[in-house]
Amino acid sequence: QVQLVESGGGLVQPGGSLRLSCAASGTIFGILNMAWYRQAPGKERELVASITAGGTTNHASSVKGRFTISRDNTKNTLYLQMNSLKPEDTAVYYCKSTTSGAWGQGTQVTVSS
């Protein structure tokens, strides 16, 4: 059973950067397709970025050029590098194994001055 644990969230000023991590266990991480989602207060959960087992990535238009999804299969870890953060990026960020359907517990990102 896939287990996912996110970390790296926090409070950052507009224009700042954060790197989120998602540690996976319980399976062979390298075969999983993975994704980052986020959910802002009062809004539906939305897809931020995805990466296949082979390393093909896609990013939502709202974050393209600012966020980068990546993975390190030797560390069983998924990453989301977030640069040029905006207040509208404030949300709880979740990682998901799109292969198994497993979700992490989420990590809060707050962008505010």
C-alpha positions in Angstrom: 0.0 0.0 0.0 1.4 3.3 -1.0 2.0 5.9 1.7 2.8 9.5 1.0 4.0 12.2 3.4 4.4 15.8 2.2 6.7 18.4 3.8 8.2 21.8 3.1 5.2 24.0 3.3 5.2 27.3 5.2 4.7 31.0 5.1 6.6 32.9 2.4 6.4 36.5 1.1 5.2 37.2 -2.5 8.0 36.6 -4.9 9.6 34.0 -2.7 10.3 30.3 -3.2 9.5 27.0 -1.5 10.3 23.4 -2.3 7.8 20.8 -1.4 8.7 17.2 -0.9 6.6 14.0 -0.9 8.2 10.9 0.5 6.7 7.6 -0.7 6.8 4.2 0.9 5.2 0.8 0.6 5.8 0.3 -3.1 8.4 0.7 -5.9 8.3 4.5 -6.3 9.8 4.4 -9.7 6.8 2.8 -11.4 4.3 5.3 -10.1 2.8 8.2 -12.0 2.7 11.1 -9.5 1.1 14.5 -9.2 0.7 17.6 -7.1 -2.7 19.1 -6.4 -3.8 22.1 -4.3 -6.9 23.2 -2.6 -7.5 26.8 -1.6 -10.2 27.8 1.0 -13.6 27.6 -0.6 -12.3 26.2 -3.9 -12.2 22.7 -5.4 -8.9 20.7 -5.4 -7.0 21.4 -8.7 -4.2 19.7 -10.5 -0.9 21.7 -10.3 1.5 19.4 -12.0 2.1 15.7 -12.9 5.0 13.5 -13.8 5.0 10.0 -15.3 7.2 7.1 -14.2 9.2 7.9 -17.3 9.7 11.5 -16.3 7.3 13.3 -18.6 5.9 16.4 -16.9 2.9 18.6 -17.3 2.2 21.9 -15.4 -1.0 23.8 -15.1 -1.1 27.1 -17.0 -1.4 29.0 -13.8 2.0 27.8 -12.6 3.9 27.1 -15.8 7.2 28.9 -15.8 7.1 29.3 -12.0 6.7 25.7 -10.6 8.7 22.6 -11.5 7.7 19.1 -10.7 10.5 16.5 -10.4 11.3 13.2 -8.8 14.3 11.3 -7.4 13.6 7.6 -7.6 16.7 6.8 -5.6 15.2 8.7 -2.7 11.6 7.7 -3.3 10.7 11.3 -3.3 8.6 13.7 -5.4 9.3 17.4 -5.4 7.6 20.7 -6.4 9.9 23.7 -6.7 7.8 26.8 -6.4 9.3 30.1 -7.4 7.9 33.6 -7.8 5.1 32.7 -5.5 1.9 34.8 -5.5 -0.8 35.2 -2.8 -3.2 33.2 -5.1 -0.9 30.2 -4.7 -2.0 30.0 -1.0 -3.5 26.5 -0.5 -3.0 23.1 1.0 -0.8 21.2 -1.4 -1.2 17.4 -1.8 0.8 14.8 -3.5 -1.0 11.9 -5.2 0.0 8.7 -6.7 -2.2 8.7 -9.8 -1.3 5.1 -10.4 -2.6 3.8 -7.0 -5.0 6.7 -6.0 -3.2 7.3 -2.8 -3.1 10.8 -1.3 -0.8 12.4 1.2 -2.1 14.4 4.1 -1.2 17.8 2.6 1.0 20.7 3.5 0.0 24.3 3.9 1.5 27.0 1.8 0.7 30.6 2.6 2.0 33.4 0.5 1.5 36.7 2.3 3.4 39.9 3.2 
